[in-house]
Each structure stands twice: as structure tokens, then as C-alpha cells.
């Protein structure tokens, strides 16, 4: 499976969907939503860090053109219609 295929849709996100509790107060649901948001954000940030390590590793092994973040973002911007 390719990385692009792996990250299609929402199924790869390992944090369950937030479902408000109809019996709880709006304040309680809001606090739970904020907690859920923090957990989901932490998961997504960690996933980005893992992908960055993969890119760094491949670059270090010579399996791609070694370049830094700014160069990569420039290439992505120049070719955004291809992604």
C-alpha cells in the first residue's frame, strides 16, 4: 500500500470520533470536546513527526534528492496541481 492510499479518508486516524453526551451539560460536553481535540491533535502531530523521519531517512540513504524543508515546500508549491 502506498502512503497516499494509507492516508485516504479518516480511517487511519486512531482517535475515536467525538460524540456529545445528550445527558451532559453543554459545559461538560465542551470540556470533553476540548480534551478530545487535544488527544487528536497530539496524534496528528506525532504522525507528522513520523513521516518527517521517513523523509529524512530516505534522503540520508540517497533514495531521493536530499533537500531541506524550504526546498521541499517550494517544489510542492511549484507542482501543486500534480498532488
C-alpha positions, 0 to 999 in steps of 0.5 A: 500500500502506498502512503497516499492510499494509507492516508485516504479518508479518516480511517487511519486516524486512531482517535475515536470520533467525538460524540456529545453526551445528550445527558451532559451539560453543554459545559461538560460536553465542551470540556470533553470536546476540548480534551478530545481535540487535544488527544487528536491533535497530539496524534496528528502531530506525532504522525507528522513527526513520523513521516518527517523521519521517513523523509529524512531517512530516505534522503540520508540513504540517497533514495531521493534528492536530499533537500531541506524543508524550504526546498521541499515546500517550494517544489510542492508549491511549484507542482501543486496541481500534480498532488 
